[in-house]
Amino acid sequence: MLTVDYGEQFPTLYRRRPRGTLRAYLMHQRLEGLSIYENVGRQDITADINFTDYRAWAAQLGLSEISFATQAEFLQSRVPSASGPMLDPDGAGGAFKVLVHQRVER
């Protein structure tokens, strides 16, 4: 199973976002706090994944973790000549994490 999403591990995730990771976007503007509830149906609502919890839940479900890396690390390990914004460690390359799991046979 391949998981690609943005987030971080605990406690780093909440050091970066001490008020939580829930936020909305309306017309390319970030909304936080109570303003998230003012434009229901006209905005995108999102939250960062807590990868510490996600990894623990996957293990409880019997999934064996093969790898955990940033998007940049994952792509560069498969396409060493890759370049572009998807590899930027201060942008998508660092914000997005990639987890690879496989089911453990019982």
N, CA, C and O atoms as CSV, one atom per row, in Angstrom:
chain,resi,resn,atom,element,x,y,z
A,1,MET,N,N,0.857,-1.159,0.000
A,1,MET,CA,C,0.000,0.000,0.000
A,1,MET,C,C,0.904,1.223,0.000
A,1,MET,O,O,1.866,1.304,0.765
A,2,LEU,N,N,0.586,2.153,-0.854
A,2,LEU,CA,C,1.359,3.388,-0.967
A,2,LEU,C,C,0.519,4.540,-0.439
A,2,LEU,O,O,-0.600,4.759,-0.902
A,3,THR,N,N,1.050,5.272,0.522
A,3,THR,CA,C,0.379,6.442,1.087
A,3,THR,C,C,1.249,7.665,0.834
A,3,THR,O,O,2.428,7.679,1.185
A,4,VAL,N,N,0.668,8.678,0.229
A,4,VAL,CA,C,1.361,9.945,-0.003
A,4,VAL,C,C,0.447,11.048,0.501
A,4,VAL,O,O,-0.670,11.207,0.009
A,5,ASP,N,N,0.914,11.807,1.476
A,5,ASP,CA,C,0.111,12.909,2.013
A,5,ASP,C,C,1.037,13.847,2.779
A,5,ASP,O,O,2.195,13.523,3.044
A,6,TYR,N,N,0.506,15.010,3.128
A,6,TYR,CA,C,1.310,15.948,3.894
A,6,TYR,C,C,0.999,15.794,5.373
A,6,TYR,O,O,-0.117,15.458,5.769
A,7,GLY,N,N,2.020,16.051,6.171
A,7,GLY,CA,C,1.909,15.904,7.604
A,7,GLY,C,C,3.290,15.739,8.198
A,7,GLY,O,O,4.303,16.013,7.555
A,8,GLU,N,N,3.307,15.288,9.433
A,8,GLU,CA,C,4.580,15.153,10.150
A,8,GLU,C,C,4.372,14.167,11.280
A,8,GLU,O,O,3.248,13.750,11.561
A,9,GLN,N,N,5.458,13.803,11.919
A,9,GLN,CA,C,5.377,12.926,13.075
A,9,GLN,C,C,5.214,13.762,14.347
A,9,GLN,O,O,5.573,14.939,14.384
A,10,PHE,N,N,4.670,13.130,15.379
A,10,PHE,CA,C,4.538,13.760,16.688
A,10,PHE,C,C,5.917,13.767,17.339
A,10,PHE,O,O,6.614,12.759,17.224
A,11,PRO,N,N,6.356,14.805,17.999
A,11,PRO,CA,C,5.662,16.049,18.332
A,11,PRO,C,C,5.908,17.184,17.339
A,11,PRO,O,O,5.362,18.276,17.503
A,12,THR,N,N,6.728,16.935,16.305
A,12,THR,CA,C,7.050,17.992,15.343
A,12,THR,C,C,5.811,18.607,14.724
A,12,THR,O,O,5.752,19.820,14.523
A,13,LEU,N,N,4.817,17.780,14.420
A,13,LEU,CA,C,3.590,18.273,13.791
A,13,LEU,C,C,2.958,19.394,14.605
A,13,LEU,O,O,2.562,20.420,14.054
A,14,TYR,N,N,2.865,19.197,15.917
A,14,TYR,CA,C,2.175,20.182,16.759
A,14,TYR,C,C,3.093,21.310,17.212
A,14,TYR,O,O,2.609,22.324,17.714
A,15,ARG,N,N,4.402,21.159,17.049
A,15,ARG,CA,C,5.303,22.288,17.263
A,15,ARG,C,C,5.127,23.293,16.137
A,15,ARG,O,O,5.163,24.505,16.353
A,16,ARG,N,N,4.934,22.766,14.921
A,16,ARG,CA,C,4.709,23.647,13.765
A,16,ARG,C,C,3.330,24.269,13.792
A,16,ARG,O,O,3.153,25.404,13.348
A,17,ARG,N,N,2.342,23.538,14.312
A,17,ARG,CA,C,0.948,24.005,14.330
A,17,ARG,C,C,0.353,23.760,15.716
A,17,ARG,O,O,-0.467,22.859,15.888
A,18,PRO,N,N,0.759,24.553,16.697
A,18,PRO,CA,C,0.311,24.308,18.076
A,18,PRO,C,C,-1.192,24.440,18.288
A,18,PRO,O,O,-1.720,23.912,19.266
A,19,ARG,N,N,-1.889,25.131,17.393
A,19,ARG,CA,C,-3.356,25.263,17.527
A,19,ARG,C,C,-4.092,24.199,16.722
A,19,ARG,O,O,-5.310,24.278,16.563
A,20,GLY,N,N,-3.367,23.205,16.213
A,20,GLY,CA,C,-3.982,22.142,15.424
A,20,GLY,C,C,-3.723,22.342,13.944
A,20,GLY,O,O,-3.261,23.401,13.522
A,21,THR,N,N,-4.024,21.316,13.158
A,21,THR,CA,C,-3.693,21.360,11.734
A,21,THR,C,C,-4.899,21.627,10.840
A,21,THR,O,O,-4.740,21.762,9.627
A,22,LEU,N,N,-6.087,21.707,11.403
A,22,LEU,CA,C,-7.282,21.952,10.600
A,22,LEU,C,C,-7.251,23.367,10.030
A,22,LEU,O,O,-6.994,24.336,10.745
A,23,ARG,N,N,-7.520,23.467,8.725
A,23,ARG,CA,C,-7.565,24.763,8.059
A,23,ARG,C,C,-8.388,24.616,6.789
A,23,ARG,O,O,-8.686,23.503,6.356
A,24,ALA,N,N,-8.748,25.735,6.205
A,24,ALA,CA,C,-9.518,25.736,4.968
A,24,ALA,C,C,-8.848,26.680,3.978
A,24,ALA,O,O,-8.044,27.536,4.346
A,25,TYR,N,N,-9.205,26.496,2.717
A,25,TYR,CA,C,-8.711,27.384,1.663
A,25,TYR,C,C,-9.902,27.835,0.829
A,25,TYR,O,O,-10.707,27.030,0.362
A,26,LEU,N,N,-9.984,29.141,0.661
A,26,LEU,CA,C,-11.037,29.749,-0.152
A,26,LEU,C,C,-10.370,30.757,-1.073
A,26,LEU,O,O,-9.747,31.713,-0.610
A,27,MET,N,N,-10.502,30.544,-2.381
A,27,MET,CA,C,-9.897,31.441,-3.367
A,27,MET,C,C,-8.408,31.652,-3.071
A,27,MET,O,O,-7.924,32.784,-3.086
A,28,HIS,N,N,-7.702,30.582,-2.807
A,28,HIS,CA,C,-6.255,30.556,-2.556
A,28,HIS,C,C,-5.845,31.254,-1.267
A,28,HIS,O,O,-4.664,31.546,-1.075
A,29,GLN,N,N,-6.790,31.525,-0.388
A,29,GLN,CA,C,-6.493,32.153,0.896
A,29,GLN,C,C,-6.674,31.127,2.012
A,29,GLN,O,O,-7.678,30.415,2.047
A,30,ARG,N,N,-5.713,31.050,2.917
A,30,ARG,CA,C,-5.803,30.129,4.054
A,30,ARG,C,C,-6.718,30.720,5.121
A,30,ARG,O,O,-6.611,31.894,5.474
A,31,LEU,N,N,-7.613,29.885,5.622
A,31,LEU,CA,C,-8.508,30.269,6.713
A,31,LEU,C,C,-8.232,29.355,7.890
A,31,LEU,O,O,-8.075,28.145,7.724
A,32,GLU,N,N,-8.171,29.931,9.073
A,32,GLU,CA,C,-7.935,29.146,10.285
A,32,GLU,C,C,-8.888,29.615,11.374
A,32,GLU,O,O,-9.551,30.643,11.240
A,33,GLY,N,N,-8.944,28.853,12.440
A,33,GLY,CA,C,-9.802,29.226,13.558
A,33,GLY,C,C,-11.269,29.168,13.183
A,33,GLY,O,O,-11.680,28.321,12.389
A,34,LEU,N,N,-12.053,30.060,13.747
A,34,LEU,CA,C,-13.502,30.057,13.511
A,34,LEU,C,C,-13.889,30.396,12.075
A,34,LEU,O,O,-14.984,30.049,11.634
A,35,SER,N,N,-13.007,31.069,11.343
A,35,SER,CA,C,-13.337,31.421,9.958
A,35,SER,C,C,-13.484,30.181,9.069
A,35,SER,O,O,-14.038,30.267,7.973
A,36,ILE,N,N,-12.995,29.038,9.534
A,36,ILE,CA,C,-13.167,27.789,8.784
A,36,ILE,C,C,-14.648,27.474,8.579
A,36,ILE,O,O,-15.014,26.847,7.585
A,37,TYR,N,N,-15.489,27.899,9.496
A,37,TYR,CA,C,-16.920,27.553,9.464
A,37,TYR,C,C,-17.791,28.596,8.763
A,37,TYR,O,O,-19.013,28.456,8.740
A,38,GLU,N,N,-17.193,29.623,8.199
A,38,GLU,CA,C,-17.970,30.712,7.597
A,38,GLU,C,C,-18.313,30.503,6.124
A,38,GLU,O,O,-19.189,31.193,5.604
A,39,ASN,N,N,-17.656,29.583,5.446
A,39,ASN,CA,C,-17.848,29.421,4.002
A,39,ASN,C,C,-18.134,27.970,3.626
A,39,ASN,O,O,-17.620,27.468,2.626
A,40,VAL,N,N,-18.942,27.314,4.416
A,40,VAL,CA,C,-19.237,25.902,4.201
A,40,VAL,C,C,-19.762,25.685,2.783
A,40,VAL,O,O,-20.664,26.389,2.329
A,41,GLY,N,N,-19.192,24.711,2.099
A,41,GLY,CA,C,-19.606,24.398,0.744
A,41,GLY,C,C,-18.890,25.190,-0.335
A,41,GLY,O,O,-19.035,24.881,-1.518
A,42,ARG,N,N,-18.124,26.199,0.041
A,42,ARG,CA,C,-17.418,27.028,-0.946
A,42,ARG,C,C,-15.908,26.976,-0.772
A,42,ARG,O,O,-15.183,27.725,-1.427
A,43,GLN,N,N,-15.433,26.109,0.095
A,43,GLN,CA,C,-14.007,26.072,0.401
A,43,GLN,C,C,-13.547,24.631,0.529
A,43,GLN,O,O,-14.357,23.709,0.630
A,44,ASP,N,N,-12.245,24.454,0.523
A,44,ASP,CA,C,-11.639,23.157,0.784
A,44,ASP,C,C,-11.194,23.136,2.236
A,44,ASP,O,O,-10.580,24.092,2.709
A,45,ILE,N,N,-11.497,22.059,2.949
A,45,ILE,CA,C,-11.062,21.891,4.336
A,45,ILE,C,C,-10.049,20.757,4.363
A,45,ILE,O,O,-10.252,19.719,3.733
A,46,THR,N,N,-8.962,20.957,5.091
A,46,THR,CA,C,-7.897,19.964,5.133
A,46,THR,C,C,-7.231,19.945,6.499
A,46,THR,O,O,-7.444,20.839,7.318
A,47,ALA,N,N,-6.433,18.930,6.734
A,47,ALA,CA,C,-5.638,18.808,7.959
A,47,ALA,C,C,-4.417,17.955,7.655
A,47,ALA,O,O,-4.477,17.061,6.811
A,48,ASP,N,N,-3.322,18.222,8.332
A,48,ASP,CA,C,-2.119,17.410,8.189
A,48,ASP,C,C,-2.315,16.075,8.885
A,48,ASP,O,O,-3.034,15.983,9.880
A,49,ILE,N,N,-1.677,15.047,8.361
A,49,ILE,CA,C,-1.728,13.718,8.978
A,49,ILE,C,C,-0.705,13.636,10.100
A,49,ILE,O,O,0.428,14.095,9.956
A,50,ASN,N,N,-1.110,13.054,11.209
A,50,ASN,CA,C,-0.186,12.714,12.289
A,50,ASN,C,C,0.383,11.346,11.922
A,50,ASN,O,O,-0.252,10.321,12.171
A,51,PHE,N,N,1.573,11.327,11.331
A,51,PHE,CA,C,2.148,10.081,10.843
A,51,PHE,C,C,2.561,9.129,11.960
A,51,PHE,O,O,2.670,7.927,11.719
A,52,THR,N,N,2.790,9.617,13.149
A,52,THR,CA,C,3.084,8.724,14.274
A,52,THR,C,C,1.884,7.828,14.543
A,52,THR,O,O,2.028,6.612,14.662
A,53,ASP,N,N,0.700,8.428,14.639
A,53,ASP,CA,C,-0.517,7.638,14.846
A,53,ASP,C,C,-0.816,6.744,13.649
A,53,ASP,O,O,-1.160,5.573,13.812
A,54,TYR,N,N,-0.684,7.294,12.453
A,54,TYR,CA,C,-0.982,6.531,11.238
A,54,TYR,C,C,-0.117,5.274,11.149
A,54,TYR,O,O,-0.608,4.196,10.814
A,55,ARG,N,N,1.163,5.420,11.449
A,55,ARG,CA,C,2.076,4.269,11.395
A,55,ARG,C,C,1.692,3.222,12.437
A,55,ARG,O,O,1.755,2.023,12.165
A,56,ALA,N,N,1.298,3.668,13.621
A,56,ALA,CA,C,0.882,2.729,14.678
A,56,ALA,C,C,-0.399,1.997,14.273
A,56,ALA,O,O,-0.514,0.789,14.484
A,57,TRP,N,N,-1.354,2.715,13.697
A,57,TRP,CA,C,-2.611,2.083,13.272
A,57,TRP,C,C,-2.360,1.055,12.169
A,57,TRP,O,O,-2.959,-0.020,12.174
A,58,ALA,N,N,-1.486,1.380,11.236
A,58,ALA,CA,C,-1.173,0.437,10.158
A,58,ALA,C,C,-0.567,-0.842,10.727
A,58,ALA,O,O,-0.899,-1.942,10.284
A,59,ALA,N,N,0.319,-0.697,11.705
A,59,ALA,CA,C,0.923,-1.875,12.343
A,59,ALA,C,C,-0.139,-2.713,13.054
A,59,ALA,O,O,-0.109,-3.941,12.986
A,60,GLN,N,N,-1.069,-2.055,13.731
A,60,GLN,CA,C,-2.149,-2.775,14.419
A,60,GLN,C,C,-3.031,-3.538,13.435
A,60,GLN,O,O,-3.618,-4.561,13.790
A,61,LEU,N,N,-3.126,-3.045,12.205
A,61,LEU,CA,C,-3.926,-3.708,11.178
A,61,LEU,C,C,-3.163,-4.828,10.468
A,61,LEU,O,O,-3.682,-5.460,9.548
A,62,GLY,N,N,-1.926,-5.065,10.908
A,62,GLY,CA,C,-1.131,-6.138,10.332
A,62,GLY,C,C,-0.345,-5.750,9.101
A,62,GLY,O,O,0.053,-6.619,8.325
A,63,LEU,N,N,-0.112,-4.467,8.904
A,63,LEU,CA,C,0.678,-4.008,7.768
A,63,LEU,C,C,2.124,-3.831,8.199
A,63,LEU,O,O,2.403,-3.249,9.248
A,64,SER,N,N,3.025,-4.327,7.397
A,64,SER,CA,C,4.450,-4.197,7.669
A,64,SER,C,C,4.985,-2.981,6.919
A,64,SER,O,O,4.792,-2.856,5.710
A,65,GLU,N,N,5.653,-2.094,7.635
A,65,GLU,CA,C,6.173,-0.882,7.008
A,65,GLU,C,C,7.462,-1.198,6.251
A,65,GLU,O,O,8.420,-1.724,6.816
A,66,ILE,N,N,7.462,-0.870,4.978
A,66,ILE,CA,C,8.633,-1.099,4.121
A,66,ILE,C,C,9.529,0.137,4.118
A,66,ILE,O,O,10.751,0.026,4.220
A,67,SER,N,N,8.912,1.318,4.001
A,67,SER,CA,C,9.710,2.545,4.019
A,67,SER,C,C,8.846,3.740,4.416
A,67,SER,O,O,7.627,3.745,4.241
A,68,PHE,N,N,9.521,4.746,4.953
A,68,PHE,CA,C,8.910,6.031,5.308
A,68,PHE,C,C,9.916,7.094,4.931
A,68,PHE,O,O,11.037,7.092,5.440
A,69,ALA,N,N,9.535,8.013,4.039
A,69,ALA,CA,C,10.469,9.013,3.538
A,69,ALA,C,C,9.716,10.271,3.142
A,69,ALA,O,O,8.491,10.270,3.019
A,70,THR,N,N,10.474,11.344,2.944
A,70,THR,CA,C,9.863,12.527,2.348
A,70,THR,C,C,9.599,12.228,0.873
A,70,THR,O,O,10.164,11.291,0.309
A,71,GLN,N,N,8.758,13.015,0.273
A,71,GLN,CA,C,8.483,12.838,-1.149
A,71,GLN,C,C,9.765,12.962,-1.957
A,71,GLN,O,O,9.995,12.189,-2.887
A,72,ALA,N,N,10.606,13.939,-1.604
A,72,ALA,CA,C,11.867,14.137,-2.321
A,72,ALA,C,C,12.752,12.894,-2.206
A,72,ALA,O,O,13.294,12.430,-3.209
A,73,GLU,N,N,12.901,12.358,-1.009
A,73,GLU,CA,C,13.722,11.156,-0.817
A,73,GLU,C,C,13.164,9.971,-1.602
A,73,GLU,O,O,13.912,9.231,-2.241
A,74,PHE,N,N,11.853,9.801,-1.548
A,74,PHE,CA,C,11.203,8.694,-2.245
A,74,PHE,C,C,11.441,8.786,-3.752
A,74,PHE,O,O,11.835,7.806,-4.384
A,75,LEU,N,N,11.200,9.975,-4.326
A,75,LEU,CA,C,11.361,10.139,-5.773
A,75,LEU,C,C,12.818,10.000,-6.202
A,75,LEU,O,O,13.110,9.358,-7.211
A,76,GLN,N,N,13.729,10.597,-5.442
A,76,GLN,CA,C,15.143,10.526,-5.800
A,76,GLN,C,C,15.693,9.107,-5.695
A,76,GLN,O,O,16.618,8.749,-6.424
A,77,SER,N,N,15.137,8.297,-4.799
A,77,SER,CA,C,15.598,6.911,-4.681
A,77,SER,C,C,15.166,6.073,-5.884
A,77,SER,O,O,15.772,5.042,-6.175
A,78,ARG,N,N,14.134,6.507,-6.572
A,78,ARG,CA,C,13.628,5.766,-7.725
A,78,ARG,C,C,14.023,6.384,-9.068
A,78,ARG,O,O,14.163,5.682,-10.069
A,79,VAL,N,N,14.199,7.693,-9.071
A,79,VAL,CA,C,14.594,8.409,-10.295
A,79,VAL,C,C,15.703,9.392,-9.906
A,79,VAL,O,O,15.430,10.572,-9.685
A,80,PRO,N,N,16.943,8.918,-9.821
A,80,PRO,CA,C,18.041,9.769,-9.350
A,80,PRO,C,C,18.212,11.068,-10.133
A,80,PRO,O,O,18.707,12.051,-9.582
A,81,SER,N,N,17.819,11.095,-11.392
A,81,SER,CA,C,17.985,12.306,-12.200
A,81,SER,C,C,16.791,13.259,-12.080
A,81,SER,O,O,16.765,14.300,-12.737
A,82,ALA,N,N,15.815,12.915,-11.257
A,82,ALA,CA,C,14.611,13.749,-11.123
A,82,ALA,C,C,14.957,15.133,-10.588
A,82,ALA,O,O,15.893,15.297,-9.805
A,83,SER,N,N,14.188,16.123,-11.024
A,83,SER,CA,C,14.352,17.493,-10.532
A,83,SER,C,C,13.008,18.188,-10.597
A,83,SER,O,O,12.061,17.673,-11.192
A,84,GLY,N,N,12.925,19.365,-9.983
A,84,GLY,CA,C,11.699,20.146,-10.047
A,84,GLY,C,C,11.105,20.425,-8.680
A,84,GLY,O,O,11.660,20.021,-7.658
A,85,PRO,N,N,9.971,21.119,-8.667
A,85,PRO,CA,C,9.365,21.559,-7.404
A,85,PRO,C,C,8.900,20.414,-6.502
A,85,PRO,O,O,8.795,20.590,-5.288
A,86,MET,N,N,8.624,19.257,-7.078
A,86,MET,CA,C,8.204,18.121,-6.241
A,86,MET,C,C,9.326,17.616,-5.343
A,86,MET,O,O,9.090,16.822,-4.433
A,87,LEU,N,N,10.560,18.082,-5.601
A,87,LEU,CA,C,11.718,17.662,-4.816
A,87,LEU,C,C,12.194,18.743,-3.844
A,87,LEU,O,O,13.115,18.506,-3.063
A,88,ASP,N,N,11.589,19.903,-3.882
A,88,ASP,CA,C,12.013,21.015,-3.029
A,88,ASP,C,C,11.803,20.663,-1.556
A,88,ASP,O,O,10.660,20.497,-1.128
A,89,PRO,N,N,12.886,20.543,-0.765
A,89,PRO,CA,C,12.739,20.153,0.637
A,89,PRO,C,C,12.000,21.187,1.487
A,89,PRO,O,O,11.483,20.855,2.553
A,90,ASP,N,N,11.948,22.437,1.021
A,90,ASP,CA,C,11.218,23.475,1.746
A,90,ASP,C,C,9.791,23.629,1.220
A,90,ASP,O,O,9.042,24.481,1.697
A,91,GLY,N,N,9.423,22.823,0.257
A,91,GLY,CA,C,8.081,22.846,-0.324
A,91,GLY,C,C,7.484,21.448,-0.283
A,91,GLY,O,O,7.547,20.760,0.736
A,92,ALA,N,N,6.908,21.041,-1.399
A,92,ALA,CA,C,6.234,19.744,-1.475
A,92,ALA,C,C,7.169,18.576,-1.199
A,92,ALA,O,O,6.747,17.571,-0.627
A,93,GLY,N,N,8.426,18.691,-1.594
A,93,GLY,CA,C,9.375,17.595,-1.390
A,93,GLY,C,C,9.594,17.235,0.060
A,93,GLY,O,O,9.877,16.079,0.374
A,94,GLY,N,N,9.467,18.213,0.957
A,94,GLY,CA,C,9.624,17.956,2.386
A,94,GLY,C,C,8.309,17.822,3.123
A,94,GLY,O,O,8.215,17.089,4.107
A,95,ALA,N,N,7.291,18.527,2.652
A,95,ALA,CA,C,5.996,18.514,3.338
A,95,ALA,C,C,5.265,17.191,3.152
A,95,ALA,O,O,4.622,16.691,4.076
A,96,PHE,N,N,5.366,16.627,1.953
A,96,PHE,CA,C,4.690,15.357,1.682
A,96,PHE,C,C,5.568,14.202,2.135
A,96,PHE,O,O,6.780,14.197,1.916
A,97,LYS,N,N,4.939,13.233,2.765
A,97,LYS,CA,C,5.629,12.026,3.208
A,97,LYS,C,C,5.082,10.851,2.411
A,97,LYS,O,O,3.937,10.866,1.960
A,98,VAL,N,N,5.917,9.835,2.247
A,98,VAL,CA,C,5.537,8.643,1.496
A,98,VAL,C,C,5.784,7.425,2.375
A,98,VAL,O,O,6.894,7.202,2.858
A,99,LEU,N,N,4.731,6.643,2.571
A,99,LEU,CA,C,4.817,5.399,3.332
A,99,LEU,C,C,4.518,4.236,2.406
A,99,LEU,O,O,3.589,4.296,1.600
A,100,VAL,N,N,5.299,3.186,2.520
A,100,VAL,CA,C,5.044,1.969,1.761
A,100,VAL,C,C,4.847,0.850,2.779
A,100,VAL,O,O,5.695,0.615,3.639
A,101,HIS,N,N,3.705,0.162,2.661
A,101,HIS,CA,C,3.382,-0.968,3.546
A,101,HIS,C,C,3.084,-2.208,2.716
A,101,HIS,O,O,2.740,-2.128,1.537
A,102,GLN,N,N,3.225,-3.331,3.354
A,102,GLN,CA,C,2.722,-4.583,2.767
A,102,GLN,C,C,2.026,-5.372,3.853
A,102,GLN,O,O,2.328,-5.231,5.038
A,103,ARG,N,N,1.091,-6.203,3.433
A,103,ARG,CA,C,0.349,-7.015,4.387
A,103,ARG,C,C,1.243,-8.152,4.855
A,103,ARG,O,O,1.914,-8.810,4.059
A,104,VAL,N,N,1.236,-8.367,6.168
A,104,VAL,CA,C,1.978,-9.465,6.760
A,104,VAL,C,C,1.090,-10.697,6.704
A,104,VAL,O,O,-0.034,-10.680,7.207
A,105,GLU,N,N,1.586,-11.761,6.098
A,105,GLU,CA,C,0.815,-13.012,6.036
A,105,GLU,C,C,0.761,-13.638,7.406
A,105,GLU,O,O,1.770,-13.733,8.104
A,106,ARG,N,N,-0.436,-14.068,7.787
A,106,ARG,CA,C,-0.612,-14.682,9.100
A,106,ARG,C,C,-0.803,-16.169,8.962
A,106,ARG,O,O,-0.967,-16.866,9.963
